[in-house]
């Protein structure tokens, strides 16, 4: 009796040996073969710091190749970390290669922002209008602060800072006000440092938070009888 071979082939919504799940569109190569589906499961925020870590998977057993920006593809494993990235736009590509040498790909683009450093700006160092003058006192932050008498036209000054947030501290009260603070090209924000109960020093007033880490300008305007500002805290949040 001659020998023969029986081949069983199960077809489910696809070709022989290919099973597609409902709602999932399997990718195919130029030759019609199904390629691995690559998923990046963890990545940096759209705007993030100088270190980026990626985790990724394939829907079939596969080896991975990665590249950052225009670098050469190299073997990699999940997770993969890239430290000390330059400020600016970046792109990460990951390829999965199955045993039949079919390759699937996933990509992610993001931006690395400049490093942020918390700092303090003393108000007396920022005076740019003759209507503001420096006052001194042992209880003031750094021993000095900025005051303005604005009986006439509005007097103002600006500070420029690199950071994500800004808190302004009033010198003291009562009857010491700052009428408005405008951040960049936004609308003026009303501020009131009045302290009817007595003379409170370093009253905090949050100006902004969650900004892009870039150069910002805050313009402070005084239109009341007297205004007093002690210092500003630049924040990284």
BAFI-3210 file (N, C-alpha, C; in Angstrom, 3 decimals, decimal comma, padded with zeros to 6 digits):
// residues 237
n [1|2|3|4|5|6|7|8|9|10|11|12|13|14|15|16|17|18|19|20|21|22|23|24|25|26|27|28|29|30|31|32|33|34|35|36|37|38|39|40|41|42|43|44|45|46|47|48|49|50|51|52|53|54|55|56|57|58|59|60|61|62|63|64|65|66|67|68|69|70|71|72|73|74|75|76|77|78|79|80|81|82|83|84|85|86|87|88|89|90|91|92|93|94|95|96|97|98|99|100|101|102|103|104|105|106|107|108|109|110|111|112|113|114|115|116|117|118|119|120|121|122|123|124|125|126|127|128|129|130|131|132|133|134|135|136|137|138|139|140|141|142|143|144|145|146|147|148|149|150|151|152|153|154|155|156|157|158|159|160|161|162|163|164|165|166|167|168|169|170|171|172|173|174|175|176|177|178|179|180|181|182|183|184|185|186|187|188|189|190|191|192|193|194|195|196|197|198|199|200|201|202|203|204|205|206|207|208|209|210|211|212|213|214|215|216|217|218|219|220|221|222|223|224|225|226|227|228|229|230|231|232|233|234|235|236|237]
n.u [000,865|000,591|002,180|000,667|-000,127|-002,114|-003,362|-004,505|-006,420|-007,433|-009,737|-010,553|-012,280|-010,218|-007,178|-005,548|-004,335|-004,468|-005,936|-008,285|-009,256|-012,493|-013,081|-010,420|-007,970|-005,790|-002,436|-000,837|001,905|003,818|003,761|001,450|001,431|000,624|001,689|003,484|001,642|002,453|002,504|002,907|003,135|003,826|005,022|006,758|005,297|003,533|004,924|007,911|010,604|014,274|014,751|013,580|011,423|010,353|007,882|006,856|004,953|004,302|001,862|002,421|004,945|008,093|011,135|012,701|013,449|014,834|014,858|015,994|014,986|016,903|018,657|020,495|018,790|018,573|018,974|016,672|015,009|012,003|011,463|012,822|015,212|016,064|018,433|019,405|018,465|018,367|017,029|013,959|012,145|011,445|011,519|010,423|010,879|009,740|010,238|008,807|009,835|008,873|009,144|009,067|010,254|008,640|007,742|006,448|005,487|005,652|005,287|006,258|006,024|007,394|008,116|010,999|011,431|013,079|015,279|013,903|014,248|013,708|013,409|014,066|012,923|013,819|011,790|012,770|014,872|013,780|012,695|011,504|010,347|010,013|008,118|008,117|009,771|012,511|012,207|013,293|013,754|014,001|012,387|011,640|011,729|014,904|015,531|014,706|012,222|009,759|008,100|005,318|003,932|000,996|-000,611|-001,185|-001,074|-001,212|001,356|003,851|005,749|007,817|008,621|010,761|010,782|011,908|010,090|007,420|005,482|004,322|004,546|003,549|004,594|003,212|004,274|003,283|000,455|-002,062|-004,053|-002,376|-001,950|-001,945|-003,010|-003,402|-002,073|-000,549|-000,002|002,223|000,608|-001,919|-005,066|-005,343|-004,893|-006,793|-005,496|-005,241|-003,704|-004,543|-004,745|-006,717|-006,616|-004,125|-000,522|000,605|003,216|004,785|002,617|001,215|000,407|-000,825|000,133|000,333|000,279|001,374|002,347|003,886|007,344|009,016|010,194|008,604|006,612|005,670|003,600|003,238|000,901|000,177|-002,393|-003,627|-003,494|-001,111|001,256|002,846|005,394|007,129|008,678|009,168|008,364|009,571|008,227|008,345|006,107]
n.v [-001,194|002,236|005,111|007,912|011,330|013,071|016,287|018,524|021,438|024,272|026,790|029,915|032,632|033,561|032,793|029,595|028,523|031,073|033,080|035,412|037,788|039,032|042,410|043,089|044,078|042,382|043,023|042,965|041,821|042,841|040,568|039,368|037,969|037,631|040,063|040,715|042,342|045,227|046,769|049,688|049,926|051,520|054,786|058,023|061,168|063,465|065,854|065,918|064,983|064,589|061,826|058,842|056,070|053,075|050,580|047,580|045,274|042,245|040,621|038,066|035,512|037,038|038,765|041,903|045,069|048,283|051,877|055,209|058,314|059,078|056,974|053,840|050,735|048,493|045,534|045,024|045,006|044,859|046,573|049,516|052,048|055,469|057,708|061,127|062,798|065,137|068,481|069,034|067,698|064,181|060,787|057,468|054,212|050,886|047,571|044,389|041,106|038,094|034,436|033,793|035,883|038,036|041,434|043,765|047,118|049,876|053,298|056,279|059,703|062,510|065,338|066,697|068,737|071,784|071,605|072,111|074,363|075,187|078,451|081,659|084,952|088,043|090,775|093,396|093,412|093,581|095,969|098,186|100,567|103,929|104,473|102,477|101,599|100,613|099,092|098,494|096,075|094,084|091,840|091,186|089,190|088,334|090,769|093,031|094,664|095,513|098,510|100,546|103,721|104,737|106,992|108,407|107,831|104,336|102,220|099,919|096,823|094,245|090,749|088,189|084,699|081,268|078,452|076,397|077,322|080,032|081,845|084,664|086,824|088,944|091,962|093,211|094,216|096,436|097,562|097,381|096,756|094,866|095,511|094,101|091,147|090,157|087,382|086,516|086,797|086,747|087,476|090,144|089,275|089,617|090,742|090,778|091,898|092,823|093,173|093,426|092,803|093,268|093,526|091,409|089,418|088,386|087,211|084,638|084,396|082,488|082,632|081,175|077,766|074,568|075,325|075,314|074,437|077,015|080,277|082,848|085,790|087,925|090,591|093,151|095,304|098,282|100,170|101,173|103,055|102,306|099,731|096,621|094,317|091,338|088,939|086,439|083,058|080,668|077,826|074,252|072,899]
n.w [000,000|-000,841|000,603|002,218|003,025|005,288|005,526|007,823|007,838|009,371|008,942|009,956|009,600|008,049|006,284|005,919|008,977|010,050|012,371|013,065|015,451|016,371|015,483|015,391|013,222|011,418|010,445|007,259|005,261|002,330|000,840|001,516|003,879|007,329|009,628|012,706|015,297|016,850|020,002|021,816|025,143|027,271|027,647|027,343|028,507|026,323|026,411|028,047|030,344|030,207|030,132|028,739|028,805|027,341|026,995|025,412|023,359|021,472|019,430|018,765|019,282|019,153|018,175|018,994|017,488|017,849|017,450|017,910|016,866|014,087|014,274|013,886|013,463|016,195|018,185|020,835|024,044|025,994|029,020|027,337|027,801|027,310|028,193|029,072|026,944|024,240|024,254|022,592|019,692|019,428|018,167|018,503|017,301|017,107|016,120|015,548|014,964|013,613|013,594|010,951|009,748|009,232|009,764|012,055|013,070|015,380|016,412|018,219|018,998|020,710|022,891|024,351|027,066|028,243|031,134|034,378|037,062|040,369|041,763|043,301|043,016|043,999|044,760|044,885|043,153|040,689|039,905|037,506|037,036|037,884|039,785|041,635|044,619|046,754|049,889|053,261|055,871|058,796|058,961|056,451|053,452|052,638|053,616|052,247|050,196|047,676|047,017|046,012|045,356|044,090|043,372|041,140|037,656|036,631|037,874|036,905|036,708|035,285|035,436|034,221|033,775|033,859|034,000|035,458|037,094|039,240|042,212|043,986|046,587|048,937|050,583|053,036|055,096|056,629|053,760|051,491|048,310|045,235|042,136|039,620|037,972|035,064|033,048|030,589|027,513|028,513|030,219|032,635|036,060|038,933|042,042|045,573|048,327|050,706|054,222|056,616|059,326|060,359|060,144|058,027|056,846|053,791|052,258|050,428|046,932|044,471|041,121|038,712|037,463|036,205|033,701|030,380|030,391|029,886|028,792|030,552|031,133|033,702|034,418|036,668|038,071|039,775|041,105|043,283|046,395|047,690|047,147|047,905|047,459|048,155|047,299|044,644|043,921|041,764|040,287|039,573|038,690]
ca.u [000,000|001,404|002,095|000,052|-000,147|-003,353|-003,106|-005,700|-006,287|-008,580|-009,889|-011,476|-012,323|-009,000|-006,565|-005,097|-003,407|-004,608|-007,154|-008,481|-010,246|-013,454|-012,727|-008,985|-007,552|-004,405|-001,643|-000,241|003,096|003,659|003,531|000,180|001,576|000,261|002,867|003,196|001,044|003,275|001,819|003,708|002,260|004,246|005,829|006,784|004,220|003,740|006,023|008,488|011,989|015,355|014,837|012,371|011,363|009,288|007,567|006,140|004,626|003,871|000,766|002,969|006,356|008,911|012,261|012,448|014,474|014,430|015,715|015,614|015,191|017,467|019,727|020,417|018,036|019,394|018,210|016,241|014,028|011,082|011,463|014,040|015,329|017,000|018,721|020,157|017,985|018,468|015,768|013,364|011,287|012,057|010,647|010,844|010,323|010,019|009,834|008,736|010,124|008,484|010,034|009,055|010,914|007,680|008,011|005,459|006,147|004,892|006,092|005,753|006,762|007,179|009,017|011,761|011,456|014,281|015,218|013,273|014,899|013,010|014,242|013,405|013,230|013,521|011,056|013,542|015,817|013,038|012,051|011,784|009,516|010,384|007,071|008,406|010,989|012,926|012,133|014,077|013,229|014,610|011,482|011,342|012,501|016,140|015,731|014,207|011,052|009,460|006,861|004,932|002,833|000,415|-001,731|-001,475|-001,225|-000,791|002,773|003,999|007,049|007,703|009,692|010,826|011,246|011,821|009,507|006,060|004,536|004,821|003,838|003,985|004,413|003,037|005,132|002,575|-000,811|-003,240|-004,135|-001,275|-002,586|-001,482|-004,287|-003,463|-000,875|-000,815|001,001|002,404|-000,398|-003,234|-005,819|-004,880|-005,477|-006,927|-004,757|-005,496|-002,894|-005,017|-004,806|-007,338|-006,370|-002,817|000,605|001,048|004,324|004,948|001,324|001,374|-000,663|-000,451|-000,128|000,146|000,870|001,162|002,734|005,033|008,600|009,565|010,305|007,324|006,713|004,576|003,561|002,536|000,419|-000,384|-003,180|-004,154|-002,664|000,226|001,405|004,105|005,696|008,353|009,468|008,455|008,906|009,367|007,973|008,477|004,886]
ca.v [000,000|003,449|006,040|009,195|012,262|013,832|017,622|019,187|022,903|024,950|028,149|030,692|034,038|033,941|031,693|028,438|028,846|032,472|033,298|036,826|038,055|040,060|043,783|043,299|043,991|041,918|043,656|042,037|042,291|042,999|039,251|038,864|037,288|038,433|040,515|040,938|043,608|045,765|047,753|050,385|049,926|052,568|055,769|059,322|062,098|064,205|066,760|065,241|065,286|064,089|060,367|058,223|054,612|052,489|049,158|047,202|043,862|041,745|039,663|036,729|035,455|037,836|039,539|043,326|046,011|049,642|052,996|056,542|059,306|058,543|056,034|052,532|049,733|047,617|044,611|045,638|044,281|045,727|047,991|050,143|053,403|056,396|058,825|062,309|063,206|066,565|069,225|069,094|066,607|062,862|059,716|056,109|053,153|049,533|046,548|043,007|040,171|036,741|033,375|033,782|037,128|039,126|042,514|044,798|048,311|050,919|054,510|057,294|060,976|063,353|066,480|066,857|070,141|072,185|071,287|073,139|074,549|076,132|079,606|082,786|086,275|089,105|091,842|094,641|093,328|093,600|097,266|098,796|101,757|104,826|104,505|101,459|101,874|099,524|099,345|097,517|095,685|092,830|090,692|090,955|088,129|088,929|092,067|094,153|094,400|096,549|099,235|101,568|104,648|104,907|107,912|108,897|106,759|103,005|101,906|098,478|096,281|092,878|089,791|087,088|083,506|079,966|077,518|075,932|077,969|081,238|082,327|086,000|087,048|090,337|092,366|093,371|094,942|096,525|098,548|097,247|095,972|094,816|095,458|093,005|090,497|089,564|086,399|086,470|087,608|086,462|088,561|090,512|088,527|090,482|090,321|091,655|091,537|093,580|092,413|094,356|092,434|093,692|093,523|090,049|089,451|087,275|086,590|084,001|084,471|081,709|083,296|080,179|076,445|073,694|075,967|074,718|074,908|077,942|081,634|083,525|087,152|088,377|092,052|093,518|096,685|098,835|101,398|101,645|104,062|101,755|098,289|096,115|092,948|090,880|088,097|085,477|081,703|079,969|076,431|073,288|072,090]
ca.w [000,000|-000,902|001,728|001,931|004,157|005,433|006,081|008,343|007,769|009,980|008,444|010,774|009,196|007,375|005,558|006,681|010,045|010,450|013,133|013,368|016,473|015,951|015,797|015,255|011,828|011,372|009,402|006,308|004,580|000,891|000,241|001,988|005,162|008,501|010,354|014,124|015,721|017,934|020,837|022,832|026,314|028,198|026,931|028,020|028,194|025,075|026,761|029,209|030,680|029,354|030,142|028,189|028,905|026,540|027,104|024,193|023,227|020,165|019,580|018,500|019,703|018,230|018,684|018,777|017,034|018,212|017,070|018,371|015,808|012,848|014,582|013,245|014,197|017,038|019,024|022,092|024,838|026,736|028,613|026,832|028,342|026,669|029,108|028,607|025,626|023,934|024,213|021,260|019,249|019,267|017,674|018,844|016,463|017,546|015,165|016,022|013,869|013,999|013,145|009,482|009,360|009,030|010,717|012,331|013,595|016,080|016,602|019,152|018,955|021,887|023,002|025,591|027,436|028,976|032,561|035,222|038,358|041,231|042,090|043,957|042,459|044,959|044,084|044,800|042,045|039,434|039,686|036,209|036,934|038,995|040,798|042,643|045,369|047,635|051,326|054,009|057,171|059,233|058,829|055,047|052,791|052,156|054,254|051,436|049,367|046,685|047,292|045,037|045,637|042,764|043,459|039,806|036,665|037,054|037,764|036,755|036,356|034,786|035,688|033,263|034,482|033,215|034,954|035,194|037,994|039,899|043,396|044,389|048,023|049,305|051,694|054,301|055,057|055,768|052,671|050,550|047,263|043,857|041,446|038,654|037,449|033,750|032,676|029,136|026,798|029,073|030,834|033,979|037,169|040,115|043,235|046,716|049,482|051,861|055,465|057,574|060,727|060,840|059,216|057,732|055,898|052,862|051,948|049,109|045,953|043,285|039,841|037,660|037,644|035,067|032,447|029,689|030,961|028,898|029,330|030,767|031,661|034,555|034,530|037,887|037,989|041,014|040,893|044,557|047,055|047,937|046,910|048,444|047,052|048,796|046,403|043,788|043,859|040,491|040,581|038,477|038,656]
c.u [000,892|001,188|001,406|000,022|-001,465|-003,020|-004,420|-005,458|-007,546|-008,620|-010,931|-011,354|-011,076|-008,442|-006,142|-004,066|-003,508|-005,950|-007,242|-009,547|-011,221|-012,997|-011,260|-008,601|-006,086|-003,680|-001,041|000,964|002,811|003,358|002,219|000,253|001,168|001,530|002,505|002,562|001,797|002,476|002,808|002,811|002,622|005,218|005,887|005,496|004,533|004,816|006,616|009,957|012,988|015,546|013,513|012,473|010,147|009,136|006,694|005,931|004,315|002,781|001,198|004,393|007,250|010,131|012,049|013,696|013,965|015,375|015,120|015,977|015,767|018,613|019,499|019,592|018,979|018,480|017,851|015,250|013,143|011,284|012,834|014,059|016,377|017,235|019,359|019,760|018,099|017,080|015,263|012,518|012,082|011,013|011,271|010,119|010,693|009,431|009,805|008,934|009,807|009,420|010,088|009,654|009,927|007,895|006,837|006,127|005,151|005,830|005,432|006,643|006,414|008,232|009,699|011,879|012,749|014,162|014,636|013,967|014,097|013,963|013,396|013,873|012,842|012,888|011,910|014,549|015,134|012,425|012,472|010,967|009,838|009,325|007,251|009,727|011,276|012,800|012,889|013,421|013,736|013,710|011,146|012,210|013,747|016,395|015,228|012,993|010,825|008,128|006,598|003,839|002,261|-000,809|-002,134|-001,696|-000,703|000,710|002,917|005,457|006,837|008,881|009,618|011,416|011,088|011,285|008,084|005,013|005,173|003,922|004,419|003,661|004,318|003,852|004,361|001,262|-000,973|-003,075|-002,902|-001,732|-001,700|-002,734|-004,380|-002,068|-001,275|000,325|001,045|001,349|-001,806|-003,905|-005,265|-005,636|-005,580|-006,191|-005,069|-004,707|-003,371|-005,169|-005,376|-006,978|-005,026|-001,770|001,116|002,111|004,302|003,645|001,416|000,161|-000,223|-000,842|-000,431|000,761|000,584|001,488|003,745|006,326|009,337|009,700|008,917|007,582|005,469|004,691|002,662|002,171|-000,193|-001,145|-003,792|-003,142|-001,251|000,196|002,754|004,256|007,045|009,213|008,561|009,156|008,555|009,281|008,138|007,281|003,699]
c.v [001,231|004,331|007,320|010,025|013,000|015,149|018,209|020,688|023,533|026,381|028,853|032,147|034,458|032,756|030,584|028,853|030,281|032,647|034,769|036,975|039,113|041,439|044,087|043,084|043,610|042,575|042,605|042,668|042,429|041,673|038,644|038,145|038,222|038,787|040,724|042,312|044,087|046,829|048,359|050,586|050,987|053,481|057,075|060,108|062,837|065,269|066,232|065,623|064,552|062,571|059,780|056,718|054,100|051,013|048,794|045,693|043,544|040,710|038,234|036,705|036,145|038,381|040,987|044,058|047,413|050,660|054,283|057,538|058,630|057,555|054,708|051,578|048,825|046,706|045,292|044,724|045,310|045,507|048,440|051,598|054,195|057,571|060,004|062,751|064,715|067,196|069,265|067,873|065,305|061,868|058,371|055,125|051,809|048,564|045,201|042,087|038,756|035,713|033,254|035,062|038,223|040,171|043,477|045,945|049,182|052,089|055,428|058,528|061,803|064,453|066,487|068,349|070,493|071,803|072,450|073,172|075,562|077,263|080,674|084,082|087,315|090,281|093,089|094,615|093,485|094,962|097,866|100,055|102,661|104,922|103,465|101,789|100,713|099,966|098,242|097,239|094,305|091,631|090,392|089,836|088,744|090,309|093,256|093,704|095,595|097,193|100,239|102,440|105,057|105,807|108,427|107,747|105,434|102,836|100,388|098,096|094,827|092,045|088,707|085,882|082,275|078,980|077,178|076,605|079,168|081,586|083,679|086,197|088,544|090,683|092,436|094,125|095,672|097,557|098,540|096,264|095,886|094,606|094,279|092,418|089,846|088,627|086,275|087,346|087,358|087,684|088,890|089,740|089,427|089,893|091,308|091,133|092,246|092,668|093,319|094,063|092,919|093,611|092,092|090,108|088,205|086,500|085,964|084,207|083,680|082,436|082,268|078,866|075,620|074,315|075,107|075,266|075,746|079,311|082,266|084,917|087,460|089,887|092,435|094,999|097,104|100,113|101,921|102,570|103,570|100,244|097,863|094,650|092,558|090,056|087,178|084,127|081,101|078,471|075,553|072,352|072,979]
c.w [000,000|000,305|001,293|003,205|004,154|006,116|006,539|008,333|008,313|009,488|009,282|010,394|008,444|006,614|006,492|007,730|010,533|011,146|013,488|014,442|015,979|016,376|015,687|013,809|011,785|010,216|008,493|005,660|003,096|000,212|000,696|003,305|006,292|009,269|011,821|014,359|016,959|018,683|021,817|024,043|027,344|027,480|027,716|027,741|026,895|025,229|028,060|029,368|029,818|029,363|029,678|028,297|028,148|026,889|025,910|024,151|021,772|020,387|019,258|019,033|018,672|018,954|018,270|018,294|017,325|017,592|017,617|017,290|014,559|013,091|013,852|014,105|014,966|017,842|020,336|022,785|025,537|028,234|028,114|027,289|027,576|027,628|028,377|027,198|025,456|023,954|022,778|020,961|019,087|018,764|018,028|017,924|017,059|016,519|015,871|014,822|014,332|013,384|011,628|008,894|008,944|010,120|010,820|013,062|014,354|016,362|017,620|019,065|020,181|021,914|024,359|025,883|028,158|030,448|033,347|036,575|039,171|041,617|042,777|043,303|043,502|044,229|043,904|043,647|040,693|039,099|038,350|035,997|038,121|040,077|041,883|043,330|046,321|049,084|052,049|055,344|057,540|058,983|057,378|054,490|052,173|052,711|053,469|050,631|048,456|047,023|046,192|045,617|044,291|042,827|042,089|038,837|037,198|036,878|037,696|036,534|035,938|035,271|034,610|033,970|033,597|034,242|034,582|036,081|038,672|041,069|043,766|045,868|048,292|050,523|052,995|054,076|056,373|054,650|051,774|049,480|046,024|043,034|040,491|038,401|036,128|033,402|031,156|028,461|027,315|029,652|032,215|035,058|038,390|041,316|044,354|047,913|050,749|053,080|056,558|059,023|061,236|059,755|059,047|056,638|055,004|052,660|050,559|048,219|044,717|042,000|038,756|038,079|036,400|033,722|031,691|030,295|029,915|029,555|029,405|031,334|032,478|034,712|035,683|037,808|039,312|040,688|042,186|045,227|047,310|047,696|047,466|048,081|047,639|047,811|045,586|043,875|042,500|040,785|039,338|038,443|038,301]
res [x|x|x|x|x|x|x|x|x|x|x|x|x|x|x|x|x|x|x|x|x|x|x|x|x|x|x|x|x|x|x|x|x|x|x|x|x|x|x|x|x|x|x|x|x|x|x|x|x|x|x|x|x|x|x|x|x|x|x|x|x|x|x|x|x|x|x|x|x|x|x|x|x|x|x|x|x|x|x|x|x|x|x|x|x|x|x|x|x|x|x|x|x|x|x|x|x|x|x|x|x|x|x|x|x|x|x|x|x|x|x|x|x|x|x|x|x|x|x|x|x|x|x|x|x|x|x|x|x|x|x|x|x|x|x|x|x|x|x|x|x|x|x|x|x|x|x|x|x|x|x|x|x|x|x|x|x|x|x|x|x|x|x|x|x|x|x|x|x|x|x|x|x|x|x|x|x|x|x|x|x|x|x|x|x|x|x|x|x|x|x|x|x|x|x|x|x|x|x|x|x|x|x|x|x|x|x|x|x|x|x|x|x|x|x|x|x|x|x|x|x|x|x|x|x|x|x|x|x|x|x|x|x|x|x|x|x]
***
